[in-house]
């Protein structure tokens, strides 16, 4: 998960582990937290596609 600029802001994007796009503001999260952020509308990285890896289906 890539954090926002401050702790008060929601994450910017959900990444799969080891994604080269993640940048410096990332932290590891477990499967349930990643699914929660995806369900709340935080976008999945278009490069590593954690939504596919987690088998997340929108809706």
MOQUIVEN-V591937 format. One record per residue. N is the residue number from 0. PHI is phi in radians with two decimals (none if undefined). Layout:
n: {N:N}
phi: {PHI:PHI}
//
This chain:
n: {0:1:2:3:4:5:6:7:8:9:10:11:12:13:14:15:16:17:18:19:20:21:22:23:24:25:26:27:28:29:30:31:32:33:34:35:36:37:38:39:40:41:42:43:44:45:46:47:48:49:50:51:52:53:54:55:56:57:58}
phi: {none:-1.70:-1.26:-1.27:-1.14:-2.22:-1.16:-1.31:-1.46:-1.21:-1.04:-1.49:-2.85:-1.78:-2.11:-1.45:-0.98:1.45:-1.15:-1.33:-1.57:-1.00:1.38:-1.58:-1.70:-2.06:-2.58:-1.30:-2.34:-1.43:-0.98:-1.13:-1.20:-1.08:-1.13:-1.09:-1.12:-1.09:-1.13:-1.47:1.72:-1.25:-1.22:-1.52:-1.07:-1.30:-1.56:-1.68:0.85:-1.11:-1.09:-1.21:-1.08:-1.52:1.00:-1.45:-1.98:-1.09:1.57}
//
